[in-house]
Amino acid sequence: MRPIGRAGERQVTPQRGYFHGGLILRLSLILVVLFLAACNGSSPVRQDEPAVQSMSQQTLTTDAQRRAKNHTELGVLYLQQGRHAIALEEARIALESDSNYAPAYDLLGLTHQDLRESALAEQHFLHGLRLAPGDPEISQNYGWFLCQTGREKESIAYFQRAVKNPLYATPGKSLASAGICSVRMKDDKAADEFLTMALRIDPENIQAYYYLAELRFREGRFGEAKQLNEEVQRRIDPTPETLWLAIRAERKLGNRESEARYSSQLRRKFPASKENQRLMQGQYE
């Protein structure tokens, strides 16, 4: 199943921005600019630093960490804009400042994944995880990389690892990811459990609503599929995928007027979509 959404629309299924995880959550453009303009401040020394250090050593360490953080976050901005070369350069500068800064390797992994350079992406994700085995964001991003490259079964363990971290801010995202990858494996039982848990933790998780709706449709529970898809439609603009699911659910429920209304929207708004081609050919199954 391909991602839902088009350029300029809010995405329903996970895309690059969604799965940048903590790199996005940590990001604030204003703070990045201010930090880059004032890199002579101080911040706490990492807990794993030696207990006895000179003041100059402590300042150097914290300055290096801060520079690494700032350049990594700036690199994320460039990656979101599709400016891969600059994102890679920012990651390189970050690692020159602190070669053990795990989020910089996460950024490298995401960038090479976006460039479809899978071997390099995996190398960097794994390096980041070796440096920070408990980092839930890197676990989430590597798990999604595995899912996207046909290794769905392997991906589940990394999503579960992310969820187990009590400091993880968005466990619903990893549960939804595990659900989506379980759908792809046709493991409906696991998919149901993961997606239901995702919605319990995060009732606004659009991805979980949509994939659970697809799962319910596949199970023949058309009324539930309709209701779940309507939750998606209340939160985002129509996409070919949500309209197509709505058409099929209404058709199964015998609601011809609603089916016709959604069909009209699909033809009008997305005439070149695969979903509209299937509609025109009467391929509802």
Summary of the structure (lengths in Angstrom):
residues: 285
radius of gyration: 21.8
end to end distance: 14.1
largest distance: 76.9
contacts: 932
relative contact order: 0.09
helix: 70%
strand: 0%
